[in-house]
Amino acid sequence: MNSMKRVLVAAGLSVSGLVAGGSLPAIGLMAASAATVKNCVPAQIAVTHGASQGTAGTIYYPLVFTNKAATCAIFGVPAIQPVAGNAHRAVGPMASSLSMGQMPARHVIAKGQSVSVAFGVVETGNYTPSTCVARSASGVMVSMGSFVHSTYVHLAIIVCTKRISITTRLITAGRTGN
């Protein structure tokens, strides 16, 4: 038997051993059960924010998506628009996604569990006043496809109105945005 055939036979025996030992079916069963979980709907997701953390000119706020009902799945990048006043008027550009080109992970979240995103707000002082034109926002409107319709989150921040000064990314497991 040539060496290529030996490698293929050895690989086949290894996979057969895994199947016989129960490892592969368990992995397949977990993936299959996660795949059968229905997607979350807006009525079951509450959006809040966590404590801020600062690094190198950017303050990060975890935006937390908590499931209030039966186990469901969620994935993607939230759209985030800073707003001002009771009428929630848009203030400056929407957040840019730092996850362009990345594949979103599907997160299955049980009742009471959360996923989050690190929402970044660049210090407006990092820009010249004329290229930024800083303005206060009283909060952000957050949406995420069919999972979260436009939801207001109170969060006093200062953003640029002439350039993008906020960022978002793919949601991740847990409440910290990391």
N, C-alpha and C positions, 0 to 999 in steps of 0.2 A: 504494500500500500504506500502511495507516495505521501510526502509530508503534508500536503494540502488536504488530502482526504482524512489523514489522522487528526488534524486540527478540527475539521468539520465534525467528525465522529465524536471527538472529545467534547466539543461544544454541545452537540446534541445530547450526549450522556449527562452533561452538567445540567442542562435545562430539564431533562427527564427526571433527574434526581431532585431538582427543586420542586417540580410539579408533584412528584411522589411524596416529597417531604411536606408539602402543604404550603410552601412559601409563595409560589406564584399565584395560586388561586386566592389566597388571602389578599394579596396586593390588588388583583383584579376585582375582587369583591368590594374592597374599600373604594376603588375608583368608580366602580359601577354604582355603588350606593350614593356617593357624592354627586355623581352625574344625574341621579334621579331626583335630587333635591330641587324644588321649584325656586325660581328667582324671587328675590325680595320685591315687595311692592311698596310704593311711597307711604302708605298708611302704617306700615310696620317699622319704619326706620326713623329714629330721632337723631337729629344732628346737633351737636354741641361742640365746644372747644375746650381744650385743656390748658394747662399753665404754659406760659411762654418760656422759650429758651433762646438765648442770643449767641451768635458766633460771627465773627469777622464782618460786621456791618449788616447782618440780616437777623431778624427776629423770627423764630419759628413757633407757630402755634399748631398743636395737633388738632385737626378737625376730626371729631369722633362720630362714627355712624353706629348707633346701637340698635339692635333688633329688639322690638317690643312684643313680638308675637312668635308664631311657630318657626322652627328652623327653616332658614332660607339661604340662598346664595346671592352674592353681590360681587361685582368686579368693575374695574375701570378707573378713570381719572375724573375727579369732580371738576365742573366748571365753577369758577369763583369770581364774583363781581363785587368790588367794594361799593357800598351805597351810603347815602346820608339822609337823615331826617325820617319822619314818619311815613313819607311817601316812598322811601327807599329809592331815591334818585341815584342813578349810576354816577360814580366818582372815578374818573380815569378808566384806563383799559382793564380788561379782564386778566386774570392770572395766566401766565404762559405755562405750558406743561413741560416739565423737565424729563418726561418719560417718552418723548417722541421716539417711535421705532421699537419700543419695548412691548412684549406681549403681556397682557394683564393676567394675573392669577385669579382664579375663581375661588372666593372665600366662602365657606359654609359657616354660617354663624347661628348658634342656638339662641333661644330666647334669653335676653339679658347680656349677651356677649357683644363685643364691639370689634370693628376694624377702624382704621384711621389713616390720615394723610398728613404729611408735614407741609403745612401752608407757610410759605416764606414771605416776609415783608422786608424788603431792602430799606435800610435807613435812607431817607430822602436826602440827607446831608451828603451822601456819597455822590450826588449829581450837582451840577451847577444849577442855580435857581431857575435860570431861563430854560433849561432843557427838561426840568422836572415839573415845576409849578406845583408845589406840594399843597395838599388839601386833606382835611380831616374826614374820615369816614366813621359812621356810627356802628357799622357792621358790614357783613357780607351776605350776599345771596348765594346759596350753594345749590347746585343741581347735579345730577349724575344719571344721564340716560333715563331709562324707565324705572330706575330704583328710587330716585329722589327727585321730586319736582321742586321747583324753586322754593327754598326754605331760608328764612332770615335767621342769621346767627349774630347776636349782639357782640361786637368786638371793636372797641375804639382803637383805630389805627390811623396812621398818616401815610398817604400814598402819593405818587406822582400822577399828574393828570395828562402830561404830554408824552410820557413814555411808560412802558411796562415796568413796574417796580414790585410785582408780586408773582409768586410761583406756586405751582401745584405739581403733583406727581401721582403715580399709581397708588391706590390704597394698599395698605399692608395690614397684617394681623396685629391685634392688640390696640391699645389706646394711646400709644406714644408717637405715632407717625413715623417711627423708624423701622 
